[in-house]
Amino acid sequence: MDDNFAFLLPVVLSLFGVAFLVVARYGNRAALFWGGGYLCAALGFLAPLLLAVLPAPVVALVAEAVFVCAFLLYSQALICHFNAPRILALRGAIAVLGYAAIAVAVLGAGSLRYELFLSDITCGLLLVAAMVSIRFRLRAPVDKALFAASVFVVLETLVRTLVFFFIAASPAIDDFVGSPYAYVMQITSTVGALLLALTALASVALRILDGHRKDAEEDPLTGLLNRRGFEQFIGEGGRTARNEAAIIVADIDWFKAINDHFGHAAGDEAIREVARLLRAVSWPGLAVARFGGEEFIAYLPNCRLPDAHMLANTVRIALAERDLSGIGIDRAITASFGVAVTAAGDHTIHDAISRADRLLYLAKSSGRNRVVSNAAEGVQPAAGPRLFVVRD
């Protein structure tokens, strides 16, 4: 039974390693390190098979080498997953010095007690170093669960090795395979490996899904929402507005002339500049999207028309006064704005967007570089709509 259980652990570790490598094909580098770490750990538990052809000290050194590599890869996977400081020099020093001490314990002292103590301490420190690096980057619940699983693995490793070092009887290196410590290690390592693998797989999978969602809903040039992302936001978070919401539609003036005169690269930088200004608008729940080309839309929940008009005009002035020589444009660029708010008779937010769009074109036809908003949104008096217009 013990032999069957000992064989089961490397099989489980190998399956997780392969699963992570498959996931890594979807572009997640952390999964590549997780996969390598689990395959190394599987090889470490299979190392006793080499006793049939190699001396026990050599087998011990081989096993310890792949275990240290496994935990070095685990630590790299955590750091890569959270995009944390790599502290490669520190982790490399822990691995090299730890393995050198292990080699002295095996070849010099011939002590299994010191070998396992130094091995577990080295592996634990590698994981602790990564945990310290990522400790302030935990956001999602699954990421916190992954950190907790890492804590469990470290505690399990340290408690087990301390109990063995200070309390349990110490078998010789040749007798390790059939020792009580080996059996306990297989049980506790299985629990820790399963817990760490499952939480890591969940965290990696969610990160991949979030990346695909981000690609589908964000404009790659500006990082703003695209049309699909804006629709998704309005369908979810946008419904939280308890009062009237405002829509600002903006369009860069004479954008084709900018592209023709300064080049498309400068035109792209101009688009990014407008995106930065709109994103910097200080309003709770603000959502800004690029609807294509040089057209932008901002959604401001619980915002009255005068406030939205003032914010749009602030952006207009800031853009017109911007020094763009650093991006290859030696003259000021301007934008026109249409501003509208939701009305009681609106069926959807698109009714307000349509009104803001019409007001934008009114700003364009009135000379550009201005903000036009309707003083009576949703109401069409007999004399026609009253307009707020701000221009040069």
C-alpha positions, 0 to 999 in steps of 0.5 A: 500500500505504501508503494502504491501511495508513493507512486500516486504522488508523482503521477498526480504532480505530473498531471498537474504539470502537464495541465499547467503547460497546456494552459501556458499555451494560451499565453500565460507565462506563470503557468509555464513556471508552475508546470515546470515546478510540478514536473520537477517535483514529480521527478524528485519523488521518482528519484528513489527508483535510481537506487537500483543503479546508483548509490544512495548519496548520489540519488539523494543529491539528484532528488534534492536538486530537482526539489530545489529547482521545483520550489525555485520555479514555484517562486518564479511562477508566483512573482510572474503571476503577480508581476512583482519584483523578481528578486532573482539574486536573492532567490538564486543565492538561497538556492545555491547556498542551500544546495551546497549545504545539502551536499555537505550534509549528504557527502560530508556528514552522511546525515539524513537528518541534516539533509532533510532539514536543510532541504526543507528550509531551502525550499521554504525560504524560496517560497517565502521570498516570493510571498514577500515580493507579492504581498501587496499585490493581492486583489482578487479573492482567488489570488488571496486564496493562492497566497494562503495555499502558499502559506500552508505549504511553507508551514507544512514544510517547516513544521514537518522538518522541525518535528523530524529534526528535533523529535523523530528518530533519524534513519540512515540515508539508505533507509529513507525510502521506507522510513516513517518520515518518507510516508508522512512527507508523501501524505502532507506533500500531497495535500499541499501540492493539491491545494497549491495546484488547484488555487494556482490553476484557478487564479491563472485561468481567471487571469487568462479569462480577464485578459481575453475580456480586456482585449475584447472590451478595451481600445488597444490604442488608448486603454479606454473602453471600446464600443463593446466595453462601453455597452457592457459597462452601461448594462452593468455598472451604468444602471447604478445611477439614481439620478440623471446621468450625463453624456459627453461626446467629443471629436478631435477637430480637423483630425484628417489634416493632423494625420496628413500634415504630421503623420499617423504616428502623431495622430495616434499620439493626439488621440492618446492625449485626448484620452488621457485628458478625458480619463483624468476628469474627476467624477465618481463612476466615470466611464470613458470610451473611444467609439472609433477614429477620433470620437470619444464618449464619456458617461457621468452617473448622477451628473447634472447638465451644468456640471457636465458642461463645465467638465467638458469645457475644462477638457476643451481648454486643457487640450487647446492649451496643450504643448504637443511639440513632444509628440511631433505636433507644433501647433495646438489641436482642438476638439468639439463637444456635445453634452446631454443628460438623460430625460424621463422619457428616454427608453435607454441611455442611447437616447441621451447619446443621440442628443449629445451626438447631434449637439456635437455636430452642431458644435462642429458646424458652428466653428469647432473648438466649443462645447454645445449642450441643450438647456432643456434636454428631452424637451423641444419648445416651440421656439426650438432648443435653447443652447449653452455654447462655449467657444474661443 
